[in-house]
Amino acid sequence: MQILSRQLEALQIPQRTVPITEDMLTDELSAVVMNSWTPGIDVARIGEHGLASSSRLVEVLHRAYANEVGTALLR
């Protein structure tokens, strides 16, 4: 998350963290799963609630992740 946060800030893309409640889950909401190996995979549904697909969101997260400069680890 720090990589994405840092790179989204550099791209001047606003960010916010908001707790999501069940009543907020609509077909207009998009979501992604992120971890240290992937910067974003579309989430189709949470429980019985279908979510909108957002290739734009995934694209922006992948671009931000790719902008991070790698650092060599030395022994």
C-alpha positions in Angstrom: 0.0 0.0 0.0 2.8 2.4 0.7 4.1 2.1 -2.9 0.7 2.9 -4.3 0.0 5.7 -1.8 3.4 7.3 -2.6 3.0 7.0 -6.4 -0.7 8.1 -6.5 0.4 11.2 -4.5 3.2 11.8 -7.1 0.5 11.5 -9.9 -1.6 14.0 -7.9 -4.5 11.5 -7.6 -6.5 12.1 -4.5 -6.8 9.2 -2.0 -8.9 8.5 1.0 -9.6 5.5 3.3 -13.2 5.0 4.2 -14.8 2.1 6.1 -17.4 0.4 3.8 -20.7 -0.7 5.3 -23.1 -3.2 3.7 -25.6 -0.4 2.9 -22.9 1.3 0.8 -22.5 -1.7 -1.5 -24.2 -0.8 -4.8 -23.6 -1.7 -8.4 -22.0 1.8 -8.8 -19.2 1.0 -6.3 -15.9 -0.5 -7.6 -13.4 -2.3 -5.6 -10.0 -4.0 -6.0 -7.9 -6.5 -4.0 -4.3 -5.4 -3.5 -1.3 -7.1 -2.0 2.5 -6.9 -2.3 2.4 -8.9 -5.6 -0.5 -7.2 -7.4 -1.5 -3.5 -7.4 -5.1 -4.3 -8.1 -7.5 -7.0 -9.2 -11.1 -6.2 -9.8 -13.6 -7.4 -7.2 -16.9 -8.6 -8.8 -19.0 -8.9 -5.7 -18.9 -8.9 -1.9 -21.4 -11.4 -0.6 -24.7 -11.0 -2.5 -23.8 -7.5 -3.6 -22.5 -7.1 -7.2 -20.0 -4.4 -7.8 -19.1 -2.3 -10.9 -16.0 -3.3 -12.9 -13.5 -0.5 -13.2 -10.8 -1.1 -15.7 -9.9 2.6 -15.2 -9.3 2.1 -11.5 -7.2 -1.0 -12.1 -5.2 0.8 -14.9 -4.4 3.7 -12.6 -3.3 1.4 -9.8 -1.1 -0.6 -12.1 0.5 2.5 -13.6 1.2 3.9 -10.1 2.8 0.6 -9.1 4.9 0.5 -12.2 6.2 4.0 -11.5 8.0 2.8 -8.3 11.7 2.7 -8.8 13.2 -0.6 -7.6 15.9 -0.8 -5.0 18.7 -3.4 -5.1 19.3 -5.3 -1.9 22.9 -5.6 -1.1 24.4 -8.1 1.3 
